[in-house]
Amino acid sequence: MNNSFMTPNNLNLKREVRMEETVKIDRLGSEELDKFVDLIKLFGEVFEMKDLSLPGEKHLQKLLSRSDFDAFIALNNNKVVGGLTIYLLDQYYSEKPLAYIYDLAVRTNDQRQGIGKKLIEEVKKSYKLKGFQDVFVQAEEVDKHAIEFYRSTDPSEEEQLVYFSYSLNKQKKYESSDGYK
């Protein structure tokens, strides 16, 4: 005799699982070039980088093998759905190094599900255990979505600053109001 029965209340008893719960965060090892390339392609997709051209495998492998560079990925069903890259900086004000998050992205369809926060939390935990002083990231003022996201990750402080870049392979784009080129 079969004692199992279906009622309208137990037909859909499957627990709804948020993607955040199924995502695994990993720090890439030097041998994981394929996942690193997947992450870079994800950056290109999310940042809408037209004509993304990747450097050769030898260069990417060298970067991934460096002791002052890290990459973390978010995996869902063995697929890269997010990640970030970090440059590790020794400083002269302190013996404790700094970690600078250079890029962070989550696949567009997977955003606002806690994956980015999970990446940030893993990075904070990892570098705290390694004795780092700070983890920091910058966001462009026009990128309101990024600023809103970073504010939601419980930062220790937020600074207003102006970022200057010196392109070594292009002509200058801007001229100051003082007439300086």
Contact map, one row per residue, 1 for C-alpha under 8 A:
1110000000000000000000000000000000000000000000000000000000000000000000000000000000000000000000000000000000000000000000000000000000000000000000000000000000000000000000000000000000000
1111000000000000000000000000000000000000000000000000000000000000000000000000000000000000000000000000000000000000000000000000000000000000000000000000000000000000000000000000000000000
1111100000000000000000000000000000000000000000000000000000000000000000000000000000000000000000000000000000000000000000000000000000000000000000000000000000000000000000000000000000000
0111110000000000000000000000000000000000000000000000000000000000000000000000000000000000000000000000000000000000000000000000000000000000000000000000000000000000000000000000000000000
0011111000000000000000000000000000000000000000000000000000000000000000000000000000000000000000000000000000000000000000000000000000000000000000000000000000000000000000000000000000000
0001111101100000000000000000000000000000000000000000000000000000000000000000000000000000000000000000000000000000000000000000000000000000000000000000000000000000000000000000000000000
0000111111100000000000000000000000000000000000000000000000000000000000000000000000000000000000000000000000000000000000000000000000000000000000000000000000000000000000000000000000000
0000011111110000000000000000000000000000000000000000000000000000000000000000000000000000000000000000000000000000000000000000000000000000000000000000000000000000000000000000000000000
0000001111111000000000000000000000000000000000000000000000000000000000000000000000000000000000000000000000000000000000000000000000000000000000000000000000000000000000000000000000000
0000011111111000000000000000000000000000000000000000000000000000000000000000000000000000000000000000000000000000000000000000000000000000000000000000000000000000000000000000000000000
0000011111111000000000000000000000000000000000000000000000000000000000000000000000000000000000000000000000000000000000000000000000000000000000000000000000000000000000000000000000000
0000000111111100000000000000000000000000000000000000000000000000000000000000000000000000000000000000000000000000000000000000000000000000000000000000000000000000000000000000000000000
0000000011111110000000000000000000000000000000000000000000000000000000000000000000000000000000000000000000000000000000000000000000000000000000000000000000000000000000000000000000000
0000000000011111000000000000000000000000000000000000000000000000000000000000000000000000000000000000000000000000000000000000000000000000000000000000000000000000000000000000000000000
0000000000001111100000000000000000000000000000000000000000000000000000000000000000000000000000000000000000000000000000000000000000000000000000000000000000000000000000000000000000000
0000000000000111110000000000000000000000000000000000000000000000000000000000000000000000000000000000000000000000000000000000000000000000000000000000000000000000000000000000000000000
0000000000000011111011000000000000000000000000000000000000000000000000000000000000000000000000000000000000000000000000000000000000000000000000000000000000000000000000000000000000000
0000000000000001111111000000000000000000000000000000000000000000000000000000000000000000000000000000000000000000100000000000000000000000000000000000000000000000000000000000000000000
0000000000000000111111100000000000000000000000000000000000000000000000000001000000000000000000000000000000000100111000000000000000000000000000000000000000000000000000000000000000000
0000000000000000011111100000000000000000000000000000000000000000000000000000000000000000000000000000000000000000111001000000000000000000000000000000000000000000000000000000000000000
0000000000000000111111100000000000000000000000000000000000000000000000000000000000000000000000000000000000000000000000000000000000000000000000000000000000000000000000000000000000000
0000000000000000111111110000000000000000000000000000000000000000000000000001000000000000000000000000000000000000000000000000000000000000000000000000000000000000000000000000000000000
0000000000000000001111111000000000000000000000000000000000000000000000000111100000000000000000000000000000000000001000000000000000000000000000000000000000000000000000000000000000000
0000000000000000000001111100000000000000000000000000000000000000000000000111000000000000000000000000000000000000000000000000000000000000000000000000000000000000000000000000000000000
0000000000000000000000111110000000000000000000000000000000000000000000011110000000000000000000000000000000000000000001100100000000000000000000000000000000000000000000000000000000000
0000000000000000000000011111000000000000000000000000000000000000000000011110000000000000000000000000000000000000000000000000000000000000000000000000000000000000000000000000000000000
0000000000000000000000001111100000000000000000000000000000000000000001111000000000000000000000000000000000000000000000000000000000000000000000000000000000000000000000000000000000000
0000000000000000000000000111111100110000000000000000000000000001000001111000000000000000000000000000000000000000000000000000000000000000000000000000000000000000000000000000000000000
0000000000000000000000000011111100000000000000000000000000000001100000000000000000000000000000000000000000000000000000000000000000000000000000000000000000000000000000000000000000000
0000000000000000000000000001111110000000000000000000000000001001100000000000000000000000000000000000000000000000000000000000000000000000000000000000000000000000000000000000000000000
0000000000000000000000000001111110000000000000000000000000001000000000000000000000000000000000000000000000000000000000000000000000000000000000000000000000000000000000000000000000000
0000000000000000000000000001111111110000000000000000000000000000000000000000000000000000000000000000000000000000000000000000000000000000000000000000000000000000000000000000000000000
0000000000000000000000000000011111111000000000000000000010011001000000000000000000000000000000000000000000000000000000000000000000000000000000000000000000000000000000000000000000000
0000000000000000000000000000000111111100000000000000000000000000000000000000000000000000000000000000000000000000000000000000000000000000000000000000000000000000000000000000000000000
0000000000000000000000000001000111111110000000000000000000000000000000000000000100000000000000000000000000000000000000000000000000000000000000000000000000000000000000000000000000000
0000000000000000000000000001000111111111000000000000000000000001000000100000000000000000000000000000000000000000000000000000000000000000000000000000000000000000000000000000000000000
0000000000000000000000000000000011111111100000000000000000000000000000000000000000000000000000000000000000000000000000000000000000000000000000000000000000000000000000000000000000000
0000000000000000000000000000000001111111110000000000000000000000000000000000000100000000000000000000000000000000000000000000000000000000000000000000000000000000000000000000000000000
0000000000000000000000000000000000111111111000000000000000000000000000001000000101100000000000000000000000000000000000000000000000000000000000000000000000000000000000000000000000000
0000000000000000000000000000000000011111111100000000000000000000000000000000000000000000000000000000000000000000000000000000000000000000000000000000000000000000000000000000000000000
0000000000000000000000000000000000001111111110000000000000000000000000000000000000000000000000000000000000000000000000000000000000000000000000000000000000000000000000000000000000000
0000000000000000000000000000000000000111111111000000000000000000000000000000000011000000000000000000000011100000000000000000000000000000000000000000000000000000000000000000000000000
0000000000000000000000000000000000000011111111100000000000000000000000000000000000000000000000000000001110000000000000000000000000000000000000000000000000000000000000000000000000000
0000000000000000000000000000000000000001111111111101000000000000000000000000000000000000000000000000000000000000000000000000000000000000000000000000000000000000000000000000000000000
0000000000000000000000000000000000000000111111111000000000000000000000000000000000000000000000000000000000100000000000000000000000000000000000000000000000000000000000000000000000000
0000000000000000000000000000000000000000011111111000000000000000000000000000000000000000000000000000000011110000000000000000000000000000000000000000000000000000000000000000000000000
0000000000000000000000000000000000000000001111111000000000000000000000000000000000000000000000000000000000000000000000000000000000000000000000000000000000000000000000000000000000000
0000000000000000000000000000000000000000000111111100000000000000000000000000000000000000000000000000000000000000000000000000000000000000000000000000000000000000000000000000000000000
0000000000000000000000000000000000000000000111111111000000000000000000000000000000000000000000000000000000000000000000000000000000000000000000000000000000000000000000000000000000000
0000000000000000000000000000000000000000000100011111000000000000000000000000000000000000000000000000000000000000000000000000000000000000000000000000000000000000000000000000000000000
0000000000000000000000000000000000000000000000001111100000000000000000000000000000000000000000000000000000000000000000000000000000000000000000000000000000000000000000000000000000000
0000000000000000000000000000000000000000000100001111110000000000000000000000000000000000000000000000000000000000000000000000000000000000000000000000000000000000000000000000000000000
0000000000000000000000000000000000000000000000000011111000000000000000000000000000000000000000000000000000000000000000000000000000000000000000000000000000000000000000000000000000000
0000000000000000000000000000000000000000000000000001111100000000000000000000000000000000000000000000000000000000000000000000000000000000000000000000000000000000000000000000000000000
0000000000000000000000000000000000000000000000000000111110110000000000000000000000000000000000000000000000000000000000000000000000000000000000000000000000000000000000000000000000000
0000000000000000000000000000000000000000000000000000011111110000000000000000000000000000000000000000000000000000000000000000000000000000000000000000000000000000000000000000000000000
0000000000000000000000000000000010000000000000000000001111111000000000000000000000000000000000000000000000000000000000000000000000000000000000000000000000000000000000000000000000000
0000000000000000000000000000000000000000000000000000000111111100000000000000000000000000000000000000000000000000000000000000000000000000000000000000000000000000000000000000000000000
0000000000000000000000000000000000000000000000000000001111111110000000000000000000000000000000000000000000000000000000000000000000000000000000000000000000000000000000000000000000000
0000000000000000000000000000000010000000000000000000001111111111000000000000000000000000000000000000000000000000000000000000000000000000000000000000000000000000000000000000000000000
0000000000000000000000000000011010000000000000000000000011111111100000000000000000000000000000000000000000000000000000000000000000000000000000000000000000000000000000000000000000000
0000000000000000000000000000000000000000000000000000000001111111110000000000000000000000000000000000000000000000000000000000000000000000000000000000000000000000000000000000000000000
0000000000000000000000000000000000000000000000000000000000111111110010000000000000000000000000000000000000000000000000000000000000000000000000000000000000000000000000000000000000000
0000000000000000000000000001110010010000000000000000000000011111110011100000000000000000000000000000000000000000000000000000000000000000000000000000000000000000000000000000000000000
0000000000000000000000000000110000000000000000000000000000001111111010000000000000000000000000000000000000000000000000000000000000000000000000000000000000000000000000000000000000000
0000000000000000000000000000000000000000000000000000000000000111111110000000000000000000000000000000000000000000000000000000000000000000000000000000000000000000000000000000000000000
0000000000000000000000000000000000000000000000000000000000000000111111000000000000000000000000000000000000000000000000000000000000000000000000000000000000000000000000000000000000000
0000000000000000000000000000000000000000000000000000000000000000011111000000000000000011100000000000000000000000000000000000000000000000000000000000000000000000000000000000000000000
0000000000000000000000000000000000000000000000000000000000000011111111100000000000001111000000000000000000000000000000000000000000000000000000000000000000000000000000000000000000000
0000000000000000000000000011000000000000000000000000000000000001001111110000000000001111000000000000000000000000000000000000000000000000000000000000000000000000000000000000000000000
0000000000000000000000000011000000010000000000000000000000000001000011111000000000111100000000000000000000000000000000000000000000000000000000000000000000000000000000000000000000000
0000000000000000000000001111000000000000000000000000000000000000000001111100000000111000000000000000000000000000000000100000000000000000000000000000000000000000000000000000000000000
0000000000000000000000001111000000000010000000000000000000000000000000111110000111110000000000000000000000000000000000100000000000000000000000000000000000000000000000000000000000000
0000000000000000000000111100000000000000000000000000000000000000000000011111000111100000000000000000000000000000001000100000000000000000000000000000000000000000000000000000000000000
0000000000000000000000111100000000000000000000000000000000000000000000001111111111000000000000000000000000000000000000000000000000000000000000000000000000000000000000000000000000000
0000000000000000001001110000000000000000000000000000000000000000000000000111111110000000000000000000000000000000000000000000000000000000000000000000000000000000000000000000000000000
0000000000000000000000100000000000000000000000000000000000000000000000000011111000000000000000000000000000000000000000000000000000000000000000000000000000000000000000000000000000000
0000000000000000000000000000000000000000000000000000000000000000000000000011111100000000000000000000000000000000000000000000000000000000000000000000000000000000000000000000000000000
0000000000000000000000000000000000000000000000000000000000000000000000000011111110000000000000000000000000000000000000000000000000000000000000000000000000000000000000000000000000000
0000000000000000000000000000000000100110000000000000000000000000000000001111011111100000000000000000000000000000000000000000000000000000000000000000000000000000000000000000000000000
0000000000000000000000000000000000000000010000000000000000000000000000001111001111100000000000000000000001100100000000000000000000000000000000000000000000000000000000000000000000000
0000000000000000000000000000000000000010010000000000000000000000000000001110000111110000000000000000000111100000001100000000000000000000000000000000000000000000000000000000000000000
0000000000000000000000000000000000000010000000000000000000000000000000111100000111111000000000000000000111000000000100100000000000000000000000000000000000000000000000000000000000000
0000000000000000000000000000000000000000000000000000000000000000000000111000000001111100000000000000111110000000000000100000000000000000000000000000000000000000000000000000000000000
0000000000000000000000000000000000000000000000000000000000000000000011110000000000111110000000000000111100000000000000000000000000000000000000000000000000000000000000000000000000000
0000000000000000000000000000000000000000000000000000000000000000000011100000000000011111000000000011111000000000000000000000000000000000000000000000000000000000000000000000000000000
0000000000000000000000000000000000000000000000000000000000000000000111000000000000001111100000000011110000000000000000000000000000000000000000000000000000000000000000000000000000000
0000000000000000000000000000000000000000000000000000000000000000000111000000000000000111110000001111000000000000000000000000000000000000000000000000000000000000000000000000000000000
0000000000000000000000000000000000000000000000000000000000000000000100000000000000000011111000001111000000000000000000000000000000000000000000000000000000000000000000000000000000000
0000000000000000000000000000000000000000000000000000000000000000000000000000000000000001111100111100000000000000000000000000000000000000000000000000000000000000000000000000000000000
0000000000000000000000000000000000000000000000000000000000000000000000000000000000000000111111111100000000000000000000000000000000000000000000000000000000000000000000000000000000000
0000000000000000000000000000000000000000000000000000000000000000000000000000000000000000011111100000000000000000000000000000000000000000000000000000000000000000000000000000000000000
0000000000000000000000000000000000000000000000000000000000000000000000000000000000000000001111100000000000000000000000000000000000000000000000000000000000000000000000000000000000000
0000000000000000000000000000000000000000000000000000000000000000000000000000000000000000001111111000000000000000000000000000000000000000000000000000000000000000000000000000000000000
0000000000000000000000000000000000000000000000000000000000000000000000000000000000000000011111111000000000000000000000000000000000000000000000000000000000000000000000000000000000000
0000000000000000000000000000000000000000000000000000000000000000000000000000000000000000011001111100000000000000000000000000000000111000000000000000000000000000000000000000000000000
0000000000000000000000000000000000000000000000000000000000000000000000000000000000000001111001111110000000000000000000000000000000111100000000000000000000000000000000000000000000000
0000000000000000000000000000000000000000000000000000000000000000000000000000000000000001111000011111000000000000000000000000000000011111000000000000000000000000000000000000000000000
0000000000000000000000000000000000000000000000000000000000000000000000000000000000000111100000001111100000000000000000000000001000010111000000000000000000000000000000000000000000000
0000000000000000000000000000000000000000000000000000000000000000000000000000000000000111100000000111110000000000000000000000000000000011100000000000000000000000000000000000000000000
0000000000000000000000000000000000000000000000000000000000000000000000000000000000011110000000000011111100000000000000000000000000000011110000000000000000000000000000000000000000000
0000000000000000000000000000000000000000000000000000000000000000000000000000000000011110000000000001111100000000000000000000000000000000100000000000000000000000000000000000000000000
0000000000000000000000000000000000000000001000000000000000000000000000000000000000011100000000000000111110000000000000000000000000000000000000000000000000000000000000000000000000000
0000000000000000000000000000000000000000001000000000000000000000000000000000000001111000000000000000111111000000000100000000000000000000000000000000000000000000000000000000000000000
0000000000000000000000000000000000000000011001000000000000000000000000000000000001110000000000000000001111100000000100000000000000000000000000000000000000000000000000000000000000000
0000000000000000000000000000000000000000010001000000000000000000000000000000000011100000000000000000000111110110001100000000000000000000000000000000000000000000000000000000000000000
0000000000000000000000000000000000000000010011000000000000000000000000000000000011000000000000000000000011111110000000000000000000000000000000000000000000000000000000000000000000000
0000000000000000000000000000000000000000000001000000000000000000000000000000000000000000000000000000000001111110000000000000000000000000000000000000000000000000000000000000000000000
0000000000000000000000000000000000000000000000000000000000000000000000000000000000000000000000000000000000111110000000000000000000000000000000000000000000000000000000000000000000000
0000000000000000001000000000000000000000000000000000000000000000000000000000000010000000000000000000000001111111101000000000000000000000000000000000000000000000000000000000000000000
0000000000000000000000000000000000000000000000000000000000000000000000000000000000000000000000000000000001111111111100000000000000000000000000000000000000000000000000000000000000000
0000000000000000000000000000000000000000000000000000000000000000000000000000000000000000000000000000000000000111111100000000000000000000000000000000000000000000000000000000000000000
0000000000000000011100000000000000000000000000000000000000000000000000000000000000000000000000000000000000000111111000000000000000000000000000000000000000000000000000000000000000000
0000000000000000001100000000000000000000000000000000000000000000000000000000000000000000000000000000000000000011111111000000000000000000000000000000000000000000000000000000000000000
0000000000000000001100100000000000000000000000000000000000000000000000000100000001000000000000000000000001000111111111100000000000000000000000000000000000000000000000000000000000000
0000000000000000000000000000000000000000000000000000000000000000000000000000000001100000000000000000000111000011011111110000000000000000000000000000000000000000000000000000000000000
0000000000000000000000000000000000000000000000000000000000000000000000000000000000000000000000000000000000000000011111111000000000000000000000000000000010000000000000000000000000000
0000000000000000000100001000000000000000000000000000000000000000000000000000000000000000000000000000000000000000011111111100000000000000000000000000000000000000000000000000000000000
0000000000000000000000001000000000000000000000000000000000000000000000011100000000110000000000000000000000000000001111111110000000000000000000000000000000000000000000000000000000000
0000000000000000000000000000000000000000000000000000000000000000000000000000000000000000000000000000000000000000000111111111000000000000000000000000000010000000000000000000000000000
0000000000000000000000000000000000000000000000000000000000000000000000000000000000000000000000000000000000000000000011111111100000000000000000000000000000000000000000000000000000000
0000000000000000000000001000000000000000000000000000000000000000000000000000000000000000000000000000000000000000000001111111110000000000000000000000000000000000000000000000000000000
0000000000000000000000000000000000000000000000000000000000000000000000000000000000000000000000000000000000000000000000111111111000000000000000000000000000000000000000000000000000000
0000000000000000000000000000000000000000000000000000000000000000000000000000000000000000000000000000000000000000000000011111111100000010000000000000000000000000000000000000000000000
0000000000000000000000000000000000000000000000000000000000000000000000000000000000000000000000000000000000000000000000001111111110000000000000000000000000000000000000000000000000000
0000000000000000000000000000000000000000000000000000000000000000000000000000000000000000000000000000000000000000000000000111111111000000000000000000000000000000000000000000000000000
0000000000000000000000000000000000000000000000000000000000000000000000000000000000000000000000000010000000000000000000000011111111110010000000000000000000000000000000000000000000000
0000000000000000000000000000000000000000000000000000000000000000000000000000000000000000000000000000000000000000000000000001111111111000000000000000000000000000000000000000000000000
0000000000000000000000000000000000000000000000000000000000000000000000000000000000000000000000000000000000000000000000000000111111110000000000000000000000000000000000000000000000000
0000000000000000000000000000000000000000000000000000000000000000000000000000000000000000000000000000000000000000000000000000011111110000000000000000000000000000000000000000000000000
0000000000000000000000000000000000000000000000000000000000000000000000000000000000000000000000011000000000000000000000000000001111111000000000000000000000000000000000000000000000000
0000000000000000000000000000000000000000000000000000000000000000000000000000000000000000000000011110000000000000000000000000001111111110000000000000000000000000000000000000000000000
0000000000000000000000000000000000000000000000000000000000000000000000000000000000000000000000011100000000000000000000000000000100111110000000000000000000000000000000000000000000000
0000000000000000000000000000000000000000000000000000000000000000000000000000000000000000000000001110000000000000000000000000000000011111000000000000000000000000000000000000000000000
0000000000000000000000000000000000000000000000000000000000000000000000000000000000000000000000000111100000000000000000000001001000011111100000000000000000000000000000000000000000000
0000000000000000000000000000000000000000000000000000000000000000000000000000000000000000000000000111100000000000000000000000000000000111110000000000000000000000000000000000000000000
0000000000000000000000000000000000000000000000000000000000000000000000000000000000000000000000000001110000000000000000000000000000000011111000000000000000000000000000000000000000000
0000000000000000000000000000000000000000000000000000000000000000000000000000000000000000000000000000100000000000000000000000000000000001111100000000000000000000000000000000000000000
0000000000000000000000000000000000000000000000000000000000000000000000000000000000000000000000000000000000000000000000000000000000000000111110100110000000000000000000000000000000000
0000000000000000000000000000000000000000000000000000000000000000000000000000000000000000000000000000000000000000000000000000000000000000011111100010000000000000000000000000000000000
0000000000000000000000000000000000000000000000000000000000000000000000000000000000000000000000000000000000000000000000000000000000000000001111110010000000000000000000000000000000000
0000000000000000000000000000000000000000000000000000000000000000000000000000000000000000000000000000000000000000000000000000000000000000000111110000000000000000000000000000000000000
0000000000000000000000000000000000000000000000000000000000000000000000000000000000000000000000000000000000000000000000000000000000000000001111111110000000000000000000000000000000000
0000000000000000000000000000000000000000000000000000000000000000000000000000000000000000000000000000000000000000000000000000000000000000000011111111000000000000000000000000000000000
0000000000000000000000000000000000000000000000000000000000000000000000000000000000000000000000000000000000000000000000000000000000000000000000111111100000000000000000000000000000000
0000000000000000000000000000000000000000000000000000000000000000000000000000000000000000000000000000000000000000000000000000000000000000001000111111110000000000000000000000000000000
0000000000000000000000000000000000000000000000000000000000000000000000000000000000000000000000000000000000000000000000000000000000000000001110111111111000000000000000000000000000000
0000000000000000000000000000000000000000000000000000000000000000000000000000000000000000000000000000000000000000000000000000000000000000000000011111111100000000000000000000000000000
0000000000000000000000000000000000000000000000000000000000000000000000000000000000000000000000000000000000000000000000000000000000000000000000001111111110000000000000000000000000000
0000000000000000000000000000000000000000000000000000000000000000000000000000000000000000000000000000000000000000000000000000000000000000000000000111111111100000000000000000000000000
0000000000000000000000000000000000000000000000000000000000000000000000000000000000000000000000000000000000000000000000000000000000000000000000000011111111100000000000000000000000000
0000000000000000000000000000000000000000000000000000000000000000000000000000000000000000000000000000000000000000000000000000000000000000000000000001111111100000000000000000000000000
0000000000000000000000000000000000000000000000000000000000000000000000000000000000000000000000000000000000000000000010010000000000000000000000000000111111100000000000000000000000000
0000000000000000000000000000000000000000000000000000000000000000000000000000000000000000000000000000000000000000000000000000000000000000000000000000011111110000000000000000000000000
0000000000000000000000000000000000000000000000000000000000000000000000000000000000000000000000000000000000000000000000000000000000000000000000000000011111111100000000000000000000000
0000000000000000000000000000000000000000000000000000000000000000000000000000000000000000000000000000000000000000000000000000000000000000000000000000000001111100000000000000000000000
0000000000000000000000000000000000000000000000000000000000000000000000000000000000000000000000000000000000000000000000000000000000000000000000000000000000111110000000000000000000000
0000000000000000000000000000000000000000000000000000000000000000000000000000000000000000000000000000000000000000000000000000000000000000000000000000000000111111000000000000000000000
0000000000000000000000000000000000000000000000000000000000000000000000000000000000000000000000000000000000000000000000000000000000000000000000000000000000001111100000000000000000000
0000000000000000000000000000000000000000000000000000000000000000000000000000000000000000000000000000000000000000000000000000000000000000000000000000000000000111110000000000000000000
0000000000000000000000000000000000000000000000000000000000000000000000000000000000000000000000000000000000000000000000000000000000000000000000000000000000000011111000000000000000000
0000000000000000000000000000000000000000000000000000000000000000000000000000000000000000000000000000000000000000000000000000000000000000000000000000000000000001111100000000000000000
0000000000000000000000000000000000000000000000000000000000000000000000000000000000000000000000000000000000000000000000000000000000000000000000000000000000000000111110000000000000000
0000000000000000000000000000000000000000000000000000000000000000000000000000000000000000000000000000000000000000000000000000000000000000000000000000000000000000011111000000000000000
0000000000000000000000000000000000000000000000000000000000000000000000000000000000000000000000000000000000000000000000000000000000000000000000000000000000000000001111100000000000000
0000000000000000000000000000000000000000000000000000000000000000000000000000000000000000000000000000000000000000000000000000000000000000000000000000000000000000000111110000000000000
0000000000000000000000000000000000000000000000000000000000000000000000000000000000000000000000000000000000000000000000000000000000000000000000000000000000000000000011111111000000000
0000000000000000000000000000000000000000000000000000000000000000000000000000000000000000000000000000000000000000000000000000000000000000000000000000000000000000000001111100000000000
0000000000000000000000000000000000000000000000000000000000000000000000000000000000000000000000000000000000000000000000000000000000000000000000000000000000000000000000111110000000000
0000000000000000000000000000000000000000000000000000000000000000000000000000000000000000000000000000000000000000000000000000000000000000000000000000000000000000000000111111000000000
0000000000000000000000000000000000000000000000000000000000000000000000000000000000000000000000000000000000000000000000000000000000000000000000000000000000000000000000101111100000000
0000000000000000000000000000000000000000000000000000000000000000000000000000000000000000000000000000000000000000000000000000000000000000000000000000000000000000000000100111111000001
0000000000000000000000000000000000000000000000000000000000000000000000000000000000000000000000000000000000000000000000000000000000000000000000000000000000000000000000000011111000000
0000000000000000000000000000000000000000000000000000000000000000000000000000000000000000000000000000000000000000000000000000000000000000000000000000000000000000000000000001111100001
0000000000000000000000000000000000000000000000000000000000000000000000000000000000000000000000000000000000000000000000000000000000000000000000000000000000000000000000000001111110111
0000000000000000000000000000000000000000000000000000000000000000000000000000000000000000000000000000000000000000000000000000000000000000000000000000000000000000000000000000011111111
0000000000000000000000000000000000000000000000000000000000000000000000000000000000000000000000000000000000000000000000000000000000000000000000000000000000000000000000000000001111110
0000000000000000000000000000000000000000000000000000000000000000000000000000000000000000000000000000000000000000000000000000000000000000000000000000000000000000000000000000000111110
0000000000000000000000000000000000000000000000000000000000000000000000000000000000000000000000000000000000000000000000000000000000000000000000000000000000000000000000000000001111111
0000000000000000000000000000000000000000000000000000000000000000000000000000000000000000000000000000000000000000000000000000000000000000000000000000000000000000000000000000001111111
0000000000000000000000000000000000000000000000000000000000000000000000000000000000000000000000000000000000000000000000000000000000000000000000000000000000000000000000000001011100111
